[in-house]
Amino acid sequence: MLLHIAIICGAFALRLYALSGQSLWWDEAFSIQLARQPLTAITFGDFHPPLYHYLLHFWINLAGYGEFSARFFSVLAGILLLPVTYQAVRLLFDHPTAVVTLVLLALSPAQWWYSQEARMYIWLALAFITLLWLYARIIHSQKPAPAWLWGIWALIEWLAMFTHYFAVLGIIALNLLIVAQLLLGQSTYSFRRKHLLQWFISTAIAVVVYLPWLWLAGARISSYAPEAAAPPVLQTFIFQIWQAYLVGSPTLVGSEQRLVALGYVLAGLLAAVSFVLLLRRSDRTSTFVVLWCAIFPLLLAYILFQIRPGFTPRHVIAYSIPWLILLARGITLAFAKIRPLPAHHSGFRVAWMWGSGVARNLLGAALLVLPLTLSLLALLRIFSIAHYQRDNVRALAQDVTAQATSADVVLFDYDDPAFTYYYRGQAQVVTLNVGDDDTPLWDALISALRPGHQAFWISWHQADRDKRRLIPFVLAESGYLQSQQSYDTGLLFRRFALDKTTAGLQLQPAVIDFGDLRLTTAQTTTLGATGSGLPVALQWQLVHQTGRNLKASLQLRDPFGRVVTLVDQPLVSGGPGLGNIDADNSDPRTRGLAFAGQQTTRPLSLWQADESAINYYTLPLPPGLPPITYRLEVSVYDEGGQALDIRDKAGAPAGRDVFLGDVQVRRQSIGLPDLWSDLHSQDLRILHASPAPGLSLLGIYLNDAVLQGGGELWTRFLWQAQQNNLPDYTVHMRLVQEAPGTSPRIIAETGGKPVYGLYPTSRWIAQESVFDYWVLQIPPDIPPGKAQLQVSMVDGDWINVAEVVLDAANHTFALPPIQYAFQAIFGGKFELLGCSIESTRLQAGAPFSVTLYWRARESGFGAPPYTVFTHLLNADGKLVAQHDGPPVAGTRPTTSWIQGEIITDRHELQFVTSDYRGAAKVEVGLYDAATIVRLGRENGEDHLIIPLKLEVK
């Protein structure tokens, strides 16, 4: 008894530890908010059954609604769970197994996590284990159970169903067990008949009493469908549930490989133990019962989530306890004493028994150490790493309170009861209703955003409703970003200075044909500021339904065509909403259904033909972006990363990037790029070098640390002026190989004024940071080895800024076997010798590959890098499938080719339409990606039709 008390007291202390350390998250705050309402409001305030919130209502009225007191109510259930589980296991197996189960349950991270959460899940576990205990009492009785025991069974069933809908999964499992054991048992007919009658009456009473709630909640249950939820894949379903059982924290599930690996090992051992237990005659029935209670509810849950997606492991956390029972049984038997053998047994028999006993003890040690190690590691990670804890809304509310004044506004695109719980500031809090119609959201934002003040925008990764990104678009139209703070748990807090009033949406015609998709109208701006966002609105129309998803990429290119910043977003539209239902509706079945009118955004694959939608983009203009004129372009990509061609009036490809307008960027902020996320900012190499008086080189980006002959070294310097009125410096850059006792060998070099001479250092101001792009072309015949990238602004004063590895290209001059040989010369430089193709009979919609064989007639070094296009055309010359890209998947650009070299170049073509059937032909050629100008042939054509007849089936 003292041992039991010690274990329960230890579990109680663990569940009290840091009980209020983590912030309340959305669900917990909602529970407290709802529980503070009158009982009638609680009944219709949530689609979940109301019992937990009824009980919490009375509890917080007695103990208070602080974090500690609200969560302590769940701690009570978590502690009551231990003795009830002990009693159930003792009846099913024995006392030692019950004690080991008690230890495992006390240290379980999952049970600890949900015992510290102000939600109903630990109460659901208590109800389920109570039913398991009652089941053991009823079935193990040698005579019909008394009526009062069946009455308690009916009561607990009803309470469980009133706690959470997923209680039904365990109730069905246990009731099927009762019926099966009564029908298949060895008891007399009269015994079975009386038991079955008692069971039927008690269960019928529980169901009948529960039916009025189903009538009241029917509309809420049927209309609940989490946005973008998909049916879980079985493997993912099992993995996430098993990991949740082991580590507790939803964010920790699958996050750390060593925990995942230990979980797999434990799963394998537990499967073996379960198999052995089923073979033991004395344990077979109880083992089957526990396995049934562990697996059958999960099977029902999986089927349910296939019908109504919205899976989360916490819904079935109550059914983790049977797995702990099986584990405890295996540990108990592994350490059980072996009966001594009689003296007449042989030495071999004695050795066998001794060896098997050692093996059993080792297995028991593994079964005990593994879960305890997992528990310890998981709890330590949760305690020490904020990312694995609940959303830190408490810190967010404190930061907003400290920064916002009464004239400012705090914007949410979701209703956050946790923020309301913690926030004590004076700023106006506005919850934006993101719906299918943009007009109400525009009006709400224009009304809330006042020039001369600040706006604080709060976003949460679990409530991303603004899929078309209207909110950041309007904020960028109205001001600029001053700061942002990301919390480890998925919250993002942005502070905007409002300096103008948006004029609203003013779309202009911009008809661009991408085949099945069309850009119809656009709103752009010609002026932007560093450190802010560039707002762009584009209206898209689906011409033909294709069933595939696409994304749009907005890019800002410098005068030399280099992308300096971009944003990618999937194309989505607002789906047909259900309409907000009045909370004061007289029909109790539809009260509190405001959530039913939330926007249901749909990807392009679900659009109908001729459907259109406006998508909003905010292109980040990072601090350090030189204040010059840029080109704003847009392109469209499929899920495989293949860009769509623009079509001319004849339907022929006409490039891939759409020019939307010039953008003049002005200087606004100085300092390091710590506001908008910068491209590849994690790859910045910090230097803090001083190549010239008054100028610092803070860091450098490299496109690659391993360079191949004929390739390019792309660099981006981050300069910072230390004073005003700098001289007009010139940058010199070179790549050198150095060897002891020899002069440096210059591999490549370049130089000039920073920012292409468009923004000289004489215009920079003190503390201003400027990004500066440079490109070094690497000769094809470089010797392998290490090289130093050096920079100088003062003659002879070179600074090493990075080390790179030079890798000589593999050049092949022998001609391989060619399936179809022919000859075509492009631009006098590149000779196409033939091709290979998988089959001349192509399956519509299925990717296929074409391999081209090139011979370089001269070195490509110093010329532009060319892109190879391979197009499948129908009988009328219309595009059916395509692949455009640099040779050999970008690993052998044409600048790396040397005279006489043979290049084997494979391209996988993707169908742009799966409707075509009939004759087809392949068109190939090369073009300059910067200008889209094709290389011509001697006959005046800019392509080659491969002399090969194909057919699409």
Secondary structure, DSSP 8 states (H G I E B T S, - for coil): -HHHHHHHHHHHHHHHTTTTTS---HHHHHHHHHHTS-HHHHHTS-SS-SHHHHHHHHHHHHH-SSHHHHHHHHHHHHHHHHHHHHHHHHHHS-HHHHHHHHHHHHH-HHHHHHHTSSSSHHHHHHHHHHHHHHHHHHHH-SS---HHHHHHHHHHHHHHHTT-TTHHHHHHHHHHHHHHHHHHSSS-HHHHHHHHHHHHHHHHHHHHHHHHHHHHHHHHHHH---TT-----HHHHHHHHHHHHHH--GGGTTT-HHHHHHHHHHHHHHHHHHHHHHH-TTTHHHHHHHHHHHHHHHHHHHHHHHHS----GGGGGGGGHHHHHHHHHHHHHHTS------TTS-HHHHHHHHHHHHHHHHHHHHHHHHHHHHHHHHHHHHHH-GGGS---HHHHHHHHHHH--TT-EEEESS--HHHHHH----SEEEE----S-HHHHHHHHHHH--TTSEEEEEEETT----TT-HHHHHHHHHEEEEEEEE-TTSEEEEEEEE-S-------EEEEEE-SSEEEEEEE--SEEETTEEEEEEEEEEESS--S--EEEEEEEE-TTS-EEEEEEEE-EEE--------TT-S-GGGTT-GGGGS--EEEGGG--TT-EEEEEEEEEE-TT--SSEEEEEEEEEETTS-B---B-TTS-B--S-EEEEEEEEE----SSS-SS--TTGGG-EEEEEEEETTEEEEEEEES-SEEETT-EEEEEEEEEESSSS-----EEEEEEE--TTS--EEEEEEEESGGGGTS-GGG--TT-EEEEEEEEE--TT--SEEEEEEEESSTT--EEEEEEEEE------S----SEEEEEEETTTEEEEEEEES-SEE-TTS-EEEEEEEEESS--TTS--EEEEEEEEETTS-EEEEEEESGGGGTS-GGG--TT-EEEEEEEEEES-S---EEEEEEEEEEETTTTEE---TTS-SSEE-S--EEE-
